[in-house]
């Protein structure tokens, strides 16, 4: 597998940073008002290879490893999270299921169009009764000769309204001592029986589209079973989500850095009684807390990414990074609104949007509570194994 050279990566990172800060940031208000990422920004992202930055080079992607991925994510987190969401599922939770678990035929068929952005892949795991814990899954897949029939409901599915391919998790049998009984299937969005609901109206992240998806006796061939095995679904979900958690943590750091930068700029220039508010010690204390949180989050994300790449820790560190960084960005965004005073509560002010955008980070790809359970149970189990 080809690794991206350090020199090439420095160039990719610099181009992404310039794109985000000089092209995307000035259009955040437009994205918020229209609830969509403009087509010309989508086209530029495609040309830059952003739809496939984490897809291996042999399939036409840039082939970034997770340590490089998080550096990119910290840049992408600096602007409206809708931009990253547009190509996030291709590189992340959906694309990685194929990269890690697909058959050679499945990779050949799908990964190149996913990497180019020609195909938008969507990760269909969450259900009305099964959120952060995939074990509660109710969508069923029943074998019928050389075909499968899939029926069930999925909820809050990112990119569903524009998806070309759904990566669908479904139960093929009840969970038992042989495993979770969850398989994963490749279902083209235009398959008979697939219905995408209305676009969700959310608190924030305008332009990042989600919707319910229903599957009613959707027929797919045996070749659609990822990895050609009924047993890979649960481990594919857990592995893909764990990797995604480090990426989400990095996004949170990027958003926190933006909130900090907005706060410092405002404190340095806005005056109260003729004095810049940044001269007041209580405002300086808030800036100090923000800065400390951002630095801690950045160090933690880089450490967790290195542990992933070195196959040293792919469970506890990702959950710890996501837990800390997504909670951290909530604190930093809250302080940013406080520093801006009444201005920070006004639509069209960056910190107001950031405050709403980042609230979701504590919920998806496993809530903060689920991360605490993973970390705590992981530590106890490790100690019990040693004993």
Secondary structure, 3 states (H helix, E strand, C coil): CCCCCHHHHHHHHHHHHHHHHHHHHHHHHHHHHHCCCCHHHHHHHHHCCHHHCCCCHHHCCCCCCHHHHHHHHHHHCCCCHHHHHHHHHHHCHHHHHHHHHCCHHHHHHHHHHHHHCCCCEEEECCECCECCCHHHCCCEEEEECCEEEEEEEEEEEECHHHCCEEEEEEECCCCECCECCEEEEEEECCCCCEEEEEECCCCCCCCCCEEEEEEEEEEEEHHHEHHHCCCHHHHHHHHHHHHHHHHHHHHHHHHHHHHHHHHHHHHHHCEECCEEHHHCHHHHHHHHHHHHHHHHHHHHHHHHHHHHHCCCCCCHHHHHHHHHHHHHHHHHHHHHHHHHHHHHHCCCCHHHHHHHHHHHHHCCCCCHHHHHHHHHHHHHHHHHHHC
